Amino acid sequence: MNRWTRLSLLTLVGLLVVLGPGCDLQRFTANSSAALFTRAAGGIQRHFDYELAGDALPSSIMTVEGLFRVVPDNRDLGLTLIRAYVSYGYGWVEDDMQLAQDRGDLDEEERLMGRARLLYERGRNIGVHLMRLKDPGIDDALTGGHEGFVAYLEEHYTDPEDVALLFWTGYAWGSAVNAGRDDPEMILTLPIARALVERAVAIDESYFNYSGLTFLAVVNASLPQALGGNPDRARELFERVLELTDRQFFTVQVSYARTYAVQTQNRDLFIHLLREVVDGGDPLPDERLPNRIARRRAIRWLQRTDQLF
């Protein structure tokens, strides 16, 4: 999205505020703009400049938030907003957090981790809101125990159109748990995130470059077996996704290295996976920005090799 498009959309949000709530013209204009935002979102994925994309995302998020306030029942706009929060939190806020960690700036590291958690929680809350619009029984399901929640998802979410909502809500929730891993109450909600992603995978495992399978691989690699982790299953999933993506979606290699390879102390695998990313070029133009982010992470993790092994 170029500078003039962003300025126009910001002007539009200002106009919507002036029009006030309850105006039919306001809703029509907001829904029309929501469709534009949804179509334009893919352009960010293909962008080549990490810094430029990161500078642009906050204003884009605030613009979409303004539109979503006017049309909170617009599912596509809500999904765009969840993705934006997750992407910005992972790709830029956590990146700054890791830089602070490398500097030994513990206060800044803690501040940024807290900020990332809030961004992920906002994405999670939007997802639950959209699920509530689909069926208000979600609130009872969330408090009715794990087996009941899984049964609820299997009954109410059966269509391929449900996959994006399930995946992004679960992904945002899981990211919030990871950012708040020092909070025991937060950790206890991880099975909810896992169930959401598992349901998305059951309907369409290929969604977003098989990212649901990658998420489940990370969970299996990161958790102790007493809490549901399974390193063998993790490696099986990682290897399967690498094959399915032709090893061209580099987030998979970085996730594989930083979880399974570290947990099992497989130094050779760790180095091999990350070198593959660093030397991998630009194999997927449609996923150029995620691959650039993965490459930044790969370089940083390689620099930590002797600390981790």
N, C-alpha and C positions, 0 to 999 in steps of 0.2 A: 504494500500500500504506500503510495507516494505522499509527499508532504501536503500537496494540495487536496488530496482525498481526505487525509486526516483532518485538515483544517475545515473542510466542508462538513464533515461528520460532527466535529466539535461544535460548529455553528448550528447544526441541526439539533443537537442535544439542547443547546441553549434555547432554541426556538420552542422545543417541546416543553421545557420548563415554563416558559412564558405563557404558553397556551393553557397550562394548568391541567389537573387531573380530570379524567372523565370525558375528555373531548374526543369525539369520533375521528376527527381529522388527525389528532395526536396519535391515536392508536394505528390508524391507517399508515401514517408517515413512518412511525416506529417499526411496524411490521415490514414495510417496504425496505427500510434501511437494514433491518435484520437479515432479510434475504441477501442483500448486497454483502453484508459482513460475512455471512456464512460462505458465500461463493468466493470471497476474497481471502478467506483464512488460509486456504491452501498455498497462496503465494508466499506466505512467510516460510512455510516448510522448504520452499525451493530457493530461499535467499542465500546468498554467498557470504554476507558480511555479518559476523557474529555480533560485533559491537553495535552496528547500526540497528540490527533487529532488536537487541536488548534495550537500546535507547528508545525505540519506538513502542515497545510493548506496553509500558505503563500507561501512556496516554490512550492507547487503543483499548486497554482494559477498562479505564474509566469511562470511555465513550460507550462501550458495550454495557457497562453497569447502568449508565444513564438510560439507555434504550430499554434495558431489561426491567428497570423500575416502572416504565410505562406499560410494557407488555410482558408481565411476569409469567404469562401462560405460553410464551413462545418457546417451544421446546428446542428448536434449532439454535436460537440465540443463547439459551441457557447452556446448551452443550458447547457452543463456541466459547462461552465464558469459562466453563470448567477447564477446557483444554488450555485456555490462555493462562489461567492461574497455575495449573500444573506445570506447563511449559516454562513460565517465567520463574516459578519457584525452583524447579530442578536445574534449568539451564543457566540461570544468572544468580539468584540469591544463594543457592547452595554452592555455586562456583566461587562466589565471594567468600562464603563461609570456609571453604577449603583453603583458600588463599590465606585467610586469617589464621587458620589452624597451622599452616606451614610457617607463618611468622611467629607462632607462639602467642598470638593475641587472643587469650582465652575469653576475655570479656566480649570482644567483637564476634568471636565465633559463637558464643552463647546467644548474643543479640540476633545474629542473622539466622541461627537455627530456629529461634522463636518466631522470627518474621516468616520464615518458610512455613512453619507449622500453621500460622494464621492464614496464609495464602491457600494452603491445602485444605484447611478446614472450611474456608469460604467455598472452595470448589465442591467439597463433600456436601455442604449444606444446600448448595444449589441443586446438586444431584438428588438429594432426598426430597427437596421441594418439587422437582419435576416428577419423581416417582409418586409423590403424594397426589399430584394432579392426575396421574394415570389411575391410581387407586388409593383412596385414603386409608385402606387397611395396612399400609406400610408401617404406620406408627405402632400398631399392635404387634405386627410381625417382628419389628426390631427389638421388642421387649419380651417376646414370647419364647425365647430359647433358641438354640442353634438349629436343632432339627426342624422346629416349626418354621424358622426363617427360610431354610433351604426348601421346604415343602411349599412355602408361599411363593418363592421365586419360580419354582418349577410349574406352579399352577398359573401364575399371572404373567410370566415372561417367557413367551414361546416363539415370538416372531423375530426374524432377522432385523427388523427395524428397532428392536429393543436392545440390540447388542451395544450400540454406542453409549446409551444411558447406563447400562449395567457396567460396562468396562470403565468409563471415565469416572463414575461415582466410586467404584471400587478402587480404582487407581489413585484417585485423590484421597480417599480414606486411608489406603495403605501408606501413602506418602506422609499423611498427617501422623499416623502411628509411628513411622520411622523417625520423623522429626521430633516427636514427643516421647521417644522411647524411655526417657527417665521417669515418665508418668505411668505408674502401674495401671491406673484406670484406663489410660489410652491403650496400653498393650492388650488389655482384655477385649478390646473391640476389633482386633485384627481378624478373628474368624468371620466377622461380618464382611469386611473388605474382601477376604479370600472367597467367601461364598458368592459375592457379586461377580467377581472375575471368573470364577469357575462356571457360573451360569452363562456368562457371555461366551466363554470358550465352548461350552456344550452346544450353543446355538451356531456359532461361527468362529472357529479357532483362528481363521486367517485374518481377522480384523486387525487393522493397523499393523501390518507386518508381523502378525502372530505375537503381538505384545502381551496378550493375555497369558500365553504359554510362558513367555519370558518372566512375567510377574510371578507366576506360580513356581517357576524354577528358582527365582530369587528367594521366595518365601521358604521353599524346601531347603535351600542351601544355607539360609541365615539362621533358621530356628534350630534349637536343640531337638533331638528326637522326642524328648518328653513333652514338648509343646507342639508336636506335629511336623517337625522337620524331617527330611529324608535326603541325605546327600546323594545317594545313588539315583533316586528319582530326579533330583535336580540336574545331575549330569546328563541323564537320559533326555530330559526336556531341553536343556541347552543345546545338546548336539542335534536334536531334531529340528529346533528352530534355525540353527545355522544352516542345516541342509535345505530347509524349506525356503529360506531367504537367500540362498546362494551365497551366504556369508557376506552380503552386501549392506545389511542394516547394522551398523557398527555398535549400536547400543547393546546388542546381544553379546558381543565379545567382551565389552567393558563390564557388563553385569556379571557375566560368567567369571571373568578374572577376579573382580573385586569381592565376589561372594564365595563361590565354590572353590576356586583355586587358593584363595587365602585361607578359608576355613579348613581345607584339607592339606594345606602347606605344600601345594604342588607348584614349586617355583618355575619349573620349565613350562608348564601349561600357562601360568600367569604371564610370563614374558612372551611366549608365542602368540597368545591371543592379543595382547596389547600392541606388539610389533605389527601384527596383521592390520590393525586399525591405523597405526601411524603411517604405514607404508601403503595403505589401501587406495589412495587417490579419491576420485569422485565417481563412484560406480552407480549411484542412484540420484539423478538430478531432482527427482520429486521429493527426495528426503535429504537434500543437501545440508540444510541447517542442522537437523538432528545428528547427521554424521560429522559435521564440524564440531558440534558440542562433544560428541563421543571422542573425537580425536584430541580435543583439549584435555579431557579426562584421562585418556590413555597416556598421554605424555606425563601428566602429573603422577599417575599411579606408578608408572615405570620409574620415576625418580624416587619413589618410596620403596622400591624393591628390597633393599637391604634392611629397611626398618621392619618390613612385614615378614621376612623369611630368615 
